[in-house]
Amino acid sequence: MRSSPFHRVGIAADHGGYELKEYLLSELLREASAEVIDFGNSQFVADDDYPDFITPLATAVASGEVVRGIAICGSGVGASVCANKIAGVRSALINDSFSAHQGVEDDDMNIICLGGRVVGHALAWEWVQAFLQAQFSGQARHRRRLEKVAQLENRWSPTRTFPHPKPEESPRKPEPVRAVALERWENEGGEIPGQPHLPHPAERHLRSPNDGNSITPNPPRNADVPVGPPLQRLPGSGG
Ligand code: RB5
């Protein structure tokens, strides 16, 4: 006999999905056969972070501790991005009933992601039931595709790290010592104890009085000040 579709389900949400999680949890617990693990957050915390709850859930699904997972954030996007980082997880943001079951039947989806700020409670519960009741078809073509997906996990192993954004796309950050020193110099003037010798006053041109946006590309060098990339505009300098 096939085990209950509501057996060993995990659920997790950040503040954006907390309310929907509580609703779904109460619905799941009404099912006599339900065994649900709540991975948090256990209370509404306005600035909590979805990876702190979605990651334990996703890890539990990948390890088999729970069979299926329900991951919720405000939009469902962050939850989906996060869950799919865990090898063995196949999660997707679901916004329709067809995908809720077809994602399992064809793609063996094991975590459904929902947007707590996007979908109504009753509709989300219908999708969750469709997700939990669906079974992977096991058809050869779907196995073949999933095997190719699994190969990606092996090839791009978790031990490898990929910078995001790519280095060449990274915004250049202000060189902290110089930026802080210049700001303090502008606010307080003169030498500041404990700080490197302050930049030449010409560096004030970094905040152009003309357009507020100009950045002097090569400010005069001062031997005592470590030289990094050109300073970026400071807060309050317009733009
Ligand atoms: C949090 O405000 C929100 O960004 C998060 O819940 C989720 O929507 C992310 O995708």
Residues whose N, C-alpha, C, O or C-beta is under 5 A from the ligand:
A	BS01	RB5	D14 G16 C73 G74 S75 G76 V77 G78 A79
